[in-house]
Structure formats: C-alpha cells, structure tokens
Amino acid sequence: MEKRRIGSLEVSVVGLGCNNFGWRIDAKETAAVVDAALDAGINFLDTADIYGGGQSEEFLGQALGNRRGRIVLATKFGMKFDEQRQGAKPGYVRQAVEDSLRRLRTDHIDLYQLHQPDASTPMADTLAALDGLVKAGKVREIGCSNFSAGQLKEAESAAGSGARYVSVQNQYNLLHREPEAGVLAECVRGGLAFIPYFPLANGLLSGKYRLGQAHPQGSRGSDGFGPKVFTEENLERVEALAEFADSRGHTLLELAMSWLASRPAVASVIAGAKTPEQAKTNAASAGWKLTASDLAEVDGVPQ
C-alpha cells in the first residue's frame, strides 16, 4: 500500500479508525478487525482515550500483542473522559498520556493528538507539556484535531522552539467539505499532514444506503445514529456520486476514499470497521487515481 508522511512517521494511505472498538464490537471482534487490517497493508491505527470509555485503547493494546513495532499508533486526549479527566492543562496532559500508555500496553505513542481545542488553557502551556512528553520519549510526534486555520496558526506561534503539531485531524468527506475553507491551505503552507475523519460520512458513502431503500439492519442509519446525515437531500447527492463512480467502473466507497487521498496535504484516510471484511475493503479502496476531469465532475455534484 502507498505510504505517506505525518512528520517523521511513515503511514499507509488508508488507516484504521478504532472508534468502534469497545462500543459497537467486543475484544474478540476487535482482534479480528485488527488482524485483517494489518494483513491488508494498513499500518496506521488511530484511536482516542474516550472511545468506548477507554476500552478501544484496551482492546487495541490486547489485539496488537507483540506486533506493536509493526504499526504507527495514534491516540487522542482532551475530550471529556469523566468529570476529572478532560481538557489540555499540563497536569492533565501528563496524566492522560500515562493512562493511554497503560491501556495500550506500550511505552510510547507515535502520534499523540489533542482531540479538541481547550479555550481555558493557553496553547503554549499545552504545547510545553507535550514537548516534555516528546523529550521523555513517551511520544514521537504530536498533532491536533478539530482545529480551525486560525488555531493552527496560533499553535505554530505558541510552539516556540519546542515540539509543534505535525498534523490536524478534522471531519472531511464528499458531503462535508468545510476544511476547504482554509484548513487545507494552512496545512499546505505550514507543512502539516491532514487526516480526514468520517471519510464515509457515518457510512452514508459506503454504498449501502440508497435513496428510497430501507437502511440495512444494524447499520448506523437504522439505529438512529447521525439523523442529520441520513437526509433525503444527502441521499440524492449519494445517488449522483454513485452514478459517477459506476460510470468509471468503480464503487461509491472507492470514490469516497480515493477522492480524499487525492486532496492536498492528506496523509492517511482513516475509516472505521466493524468486521474483517470491511477492513479489507477499506484497505483496497484508495487506489483510484482520479484525473483533473474526474475531480471537476465530482465538484459539479450539488453540495
């Protein structure tokens, strides 16, 4: 599989998002998904301390076992874990990393990301604490998530001579293109890797949801997840995108993943999976090299 860079890290262009672990699948099912992802050439696994109330990290650590050295391991901190554990104050940064290291059964995290901005804490204070983790060898690179272009610039200034964010992870897909309003350009200017999450728009771009058809049993659409996503308007856009992909001999999922891989600064497209089959399909989905004409036609689909 094609490899790209996040700072000093070399990652597969398709990554595995681990938000389903401990939430929608158990430890045994998690291990099967991880095995399939690694066998398919994925080496970038992204989780967070809050996923599954900590179980995503725990199940992932168990599943990796002695294969830790084969993968680039990313996790996040900062969103509310409980009343005491949240935010980006230096003391909590140091506590959160120890908690994640223990759950993940490792002595270092390759990419440690602030999950969201913390307005109550000066960026310089958070970055100084993260720099300390890098110097201590507990973290290799640091990143951020859900940052605006302005916040990325602020963080760059606040880093001084210490460690600086090498990546930003924001929502981005064919139906949600907000990063094009400034964040992607800032990534190009500042040399940051962009990591899109929700590349399939909560499954809407997977190809299993079609206009006028019932949502598959047990899917996010059928269990009420993301009602703002599964709208008739979005389903109409999905039909147009699926028709375009089919005209080129590809699936909607291949379009969604390959389109993201073609965007400026994108390093790895992280997609979640509940089954080994989904992990394998996702891993094989980003190989379509869209032409300039293809991209222009995709842009012509009403937003």
HUWOTA-V315643 format. One record per backbone hydrogen bond with DSSP energy under -1.0 kcal/mol. NH is the residue of the N-H (numbers start at 1). CO is the residue of the C=O. E is the energy in kcal/mol with one decimal. If there is no record, write none. Layout:
nh=[NH,NH]
co=[CO,CO]
e=[E,E]
This chain:
nh=[4,6,9,11,13,15,16,17,18,22,23,24,25,30,31,32,33,34,35,36,37,38,39,40,41,42,45,46,47,49,53,54,55,56,58,59,60,61,62,63,64,65,67,70,71,72,74,75,77,81,82,87,93,94,95,96,97,98,99,100,101,102,103,104,106,109,110,111,112,113,114,115,121,126,127,128,129,130,131,132,133,134,135,136,137,138,139,140,141,143,144,145,146,152,153,154,155,156,157,158,159,162,166,168,169,172,173,180,181,182,184,186,187,188,189,190,191,192,193,194,195,197,201,204,205,206,213,219,223,225,229,230,231,235,236,237,238,239,240,241,242,243,244,245,246,247,248,249,250,255,256,257,258,259,260,261,262,263,266,267,269,270,271,279,280,281,282,283,284,285,290,295,296,297,298,299,301]
co=[11,9,6,4,2,269,44,271,46,25,20,20,20,26,27,28,29,30,31,32,33,34,35,36,38,37,72,16,74,76,50,51,52,51,54,55,56,57,58,59,60,61,64,67,68,43,45,111,113,85,85,78,89,90,91,92,93,94,95,96,97,98,99,100,101,138,73,73,141,75,143,77,118,122,123,124,125,126,127,128,129,130,131,132,134,133,133,109,110,112,167,114,169,148,149,150,151,152,153,154,155,159,142,193,144,197,176,177,178,179,179,182,183,184,185,186,187,187,166,265,168,170,198,201,200,203,210,216,219,220,226,226,229,231,232,233,234,235,236,237,238,239,240,241,242,243,245,246,245,251,252,253,254,255,256,257,258,260,263,194,13,196,15,275,276,277,278,279,280,282,288,291,292,293,294,295,298]
e=[-3.0,-2.4,-2.3,-3.3,-2.3,-2.3,-2.8,-1.6,-2.8,-2.3,-1.8,-2.2,-1.8,-2.5,-2.2,-1.6,-2.0,-2.7,-2.5,-2.1,-2.4,-2.5,-2.4,-1.6,-1.4,-2.3,-2.3,-2.6,-2.4,-2.1,-2.3,-1.2,-1.5,-1.9,-1.8,-3.6,-2.3,-2.6,-2.1,-2.5,-2.2,-1.6,-2.4,-2.3,-1.5,-3.9,-2.8,-2.0,-2.1,-3.1,-1.4,-2.8,-2.4,-2.0,-1.6,-3.5,-1.9,-1.2,-2.1,-2.4,-2.7,-2.1,-2.3,-2.7,-1.9,-2.4,-1.0,-1.9,-2.5,-2.4,-2.2,-3.7,-1.7,-1.6,-2.8,-2.0,-1.9,-2.4,-2.5,-1.8,-1.5,-2.0,-2.6,-1.7,-1.4,-1.9,-1.2,-2.2,-1.9,-2.2,-2.0,-1.5,-1.7,-2.0,-2.0,-2.2,-2.4,-2.0,-1.9,-2.3,-1.4,-2.2,-2.8,-2.1,-2.0,-1.8,-2.3,-1.7,-2.6,-1.4,-2.4,-2.0,-2.2,-2.2,-2.5,-2.8,-1.2,-1.8,-2.7,-3.0,-2.6,-2.1,-1.8,-1.7,-2.7,-1.9,-2.1,-1.8,-1.6,-2.1,-2.0,-1.5,-2.0,-2.4,-2.1,-1.7,-2.6,-2.0,-1.7,-2.4,-2.9,-2.2,-1.8,-2.6,-2.6,-1.8,-1.0,-1.4,-2.7,-1.9,-2.8,-2.4,-2.4,-2.6,-1.3,-2.1,-1.1,-1.6,-1.3,-2.4,-3.1,-1.1,-2.0,-1.9,-2.3,-2.5,-2.7,-2.1,-1.5,-1.6,-1.1,-2.5,-2.1,-2.1,-2.4,-2.3,-1.6]
